[in-house]
Amino acid sequence: MTRRILCPTDFSRNAQNAIDYAIALFKKEKCVFYILNTYQVDAYTLELTFTNTLEESKKKSTDGLQVVSEWITADKAVHHEFHTVSERGNLIDTMKNMVDKHDIDMVIMGTKGAADSRMEIYGSQTVLAMEEIRSCPVLAIPSNTTYTKIKEIAFPTDYRTTFKRHEFQSMVDIAKISKSSIKVLIVLPKDEMLDADQINNQNLLKDYFEGLDYSFHTIINKDVQSAINVFIQSSGSNMIAFMNRRHHFFKMILSRPMVKNLGYYSTIPVLALHDFRR
């Protein structure tokens, strides 16, 4: 199977690092990479000024993609294919269109901090991509994170929603490729036990993860954010995955308290899984 991976770039070091990570992660897999750069031009009163600016922006985009193309293909694997795409328009909308048009399996992008924003570690475009791109998972790579073999994927959950097998395929694929373990984690208040529905959803995961190295962990703590943080730091996980139910991920996982308290967001990749809508 050929994987189709979309990597947006603004030609920053952060974006280059994310592309490097994507190539290294799927080094032995047959892949088609789409490297996307978008540009926008504000409307001007003088049509000539607008036209010139548009042409300049387009040239800057295509020239930048040419540099990226030469860099990534200099030492490419024989089973990797690369396409560069320059598009005028909004980044998120363009990415969503490309995901549908090219049947993209995964978006892999860098993160960018935004000053005076509630996303101190994750830039607004990354968070929007995680929230708005629903047809495939989004893997976000922190700026200072270089690829190392993935040994453990942490998967925090409350077992409150029914899982579907296809929603986990990308995490399962990464675990198989990397021969990594999956640590499923739930944080419960003192004296609280899993109810029947939660146990049923946990059993679904046992079925989905059959043949993989996986384990279930329970932490008793009132503070979910700090409990997950401690678990990640103590276990040495080098990727974390979340199931992004519609409108939940943005509001809860990347809320100000979560970002402030969970330092691992700045050091390990985050995989946003989705309840794909058919």
Rosetta blueprint (number, residue, H / E / L):
1 M L
2 T L
3 R E
4 R E
5 I E
6 L E
7 C E
8 P E
9 T L
10 D L
11 F L
12 S L
13 R H
14 N H
15 A H
16 Q H
17 N H
18 A H
19 I H
20 D H
21 Y H
22 A H
23 I H
24 A H
25 L H
26 F L
27 K L
28 K L
29 E L
30 K L
31 C E
32 V E
33 F E
34 Y E
35 I E
36 L E
37 N E
38 T E
39 Y E
40 Q L
41 V L
42 D L
43 A L
44 Y L
45 T L
46 L L
47 E H
48 L H
49 T H
50 F H
51 T H
52 N H
53 T H
54 L H
55 E H
56 E H
57 S H
58 K H
59 K H
60 K H
61 S H
62 T H
63 D H
64 G H
65 L H
66 Q H
67 V H
68 V H
69 S H
70 E H
71 W H
72 I H
73 T H
74 A L
75 D L
76 K L
77 A L
78 V L
79 H L
80 H E
81 E E
82 F E
83 H E
84 T E
85 V E
86 S E
87 E E
88 R E
89 G L
90 N L
91 L H
92 I H
93 D H
94 T H
95 M H
96 K H
97 N H
98 M H
99 V H
100 D H
101 K H
102 H L
103 D L
104 I L
105 D L
106 M E
107 V E
108 I E
109 M E
110 G E
111 T L
112 K L
113 G L
114 A L
115 A L
116 D L
117 S L
118 R L
119 M L
120 E L
121 I L
122 Y L
123 G L
124 S H
125 Q H
126 T H
127 V H
128 L H
129 A H
130 M H
131 E H
132 E H
133 I L
134 R L
135 S L
136 C L
137 P L
138 V E
139 L E
140 A E
141 I E
142 P L
143 S L
144 N L
145 T L
146 T L
147 Y L
148 T L
149 K L
150 I L
151 K L
152 E E
153 I E
154 A E
155 F E
156 P E
157 T L
158 D L
159 Y L
160 R L
161 T L
162 T L
163 F L
164 K L
165 R H
166 H H
167 E H
168 F H
169 Q H
170 S H
171 M H
172 V H
173 D H
174 I H
175 A H
176 K H
177 I H
178 S H
179 K L
180 S L
181 S E
182 I E
183 K E
184 V E
185 L E
186 I E
187 V E
188 L E
189 P L
190 K L
191 D L
192 E L
193 M L
194 L L
195 D L
196 A H
197 D H
198 Q H
199 I H
200 N H
201 N H
202 Q H
203 N H
204 L H
205 L H
206 K H
207 D H
208 Y H
209 F L
210 E L
211 G L
212 L L
213 D L
214 Y E
215 S E
216 F E
217 H E
218 T E
219 I E
220 I E
221 N L
222 K L
223 D L
224 V H
225 Q H
226 S H
227 A H
228 I H
229 N H
230 V H
231 F H
232 I H
233 Q H
234 S H
235 S H
236 G L
237 S L
238 N L
239 M E
240 I E
241 A E
242 F E
243 M E
244 N E
245 R L
246 R L
247 H L
248 H L
249 F H
250 F H
251 K H
252 M H
253 I H
254 L L
255 S L
256 R H
257 P H
258 M H
259 V H
260 K H
261 N H
262 L L
263 G H
264 Y H
265 Y H
266 S H
267 T L
268 I L
269 P L
270 V E
271 L E
272 A E
273 L E
274 H E
275 D L
276 F L
277 R L
278 R L
